[in-house]
Amino acid sequence: MSQVKEHNVKTSIGQIRRADLTKAAYYVMLEHGLEGTTVARVGEKAGMSHGIVNYHFKNKMELIHAVVKYANRLIGDNVAELMREAKTPRTKLTAVLKGNFDPSIFTRENARAWLMLYGQTSPSEPFLRLQRLIYSRLQSNLLYNLKALMPKESALVASQGLAVMMDGFWLQKAMEDREITSELAIHLCDIYINAMLAQSPLSEESQA
């Protein structure tokens, strides 16, 4: 029994250290950029040795994967908080946009980290699984609220188009010569939503 307890304690400490290192790496990347995110800087930021960083992350790509996952968790938390405050399907859609394009998260370095992982010759299965989860959650939030505003078939098309549009803005953010702000991304997505609503209004029969 004591051996099991000791193992659980070690696992817990390991998880805490990994979480602390991931958070440190996230802020190092925001401050120094993707190229400047080194083991030395991450260790210094977290108050841990190089050896501990290397123990928890085999290489830089694994560290970047953890950072992307952390950033997406921040997005998810933002969206959830904003949606709790929203009262209508339309304002909930805007909450999804604001959560995904929060200025503190919608940064060039975060976008470049995401693009770097996608640009691997063979993206890792954990990363692909993470992306499927993120896209599924986004699609679900968009579709659920759009269905309350337009026919189901139109809502499906609109949700897919909006998700692709949002991905496109993140891609543009990663490009050195293409600057797009959070405000502009949200504004353009809102224009798209309003245009789709105008084309496919929800009839009284559909609401019944």
Buried (B, 14 or more C-beta within 10 A) or exposed (E): EEEEEEEEEEEEEEEEBBBBBBBBBBBBBBEBEBEEBBBEBBBBBBEBEEEBBEBBBEEBBBBBBBBBBBBBEBBBEBBEEBBEEBEEBBEBBBBBBBBBBBEEBBBBBBBBBBBBBBEEEEBEEEBEEBBEEBEEBBBEBBBBBBBBBBBEEBBBBBBEBBBEBBBEBBBBBBEEEEEBEBEEBBEBBBEBBEEBBEEBEBEEEEEE
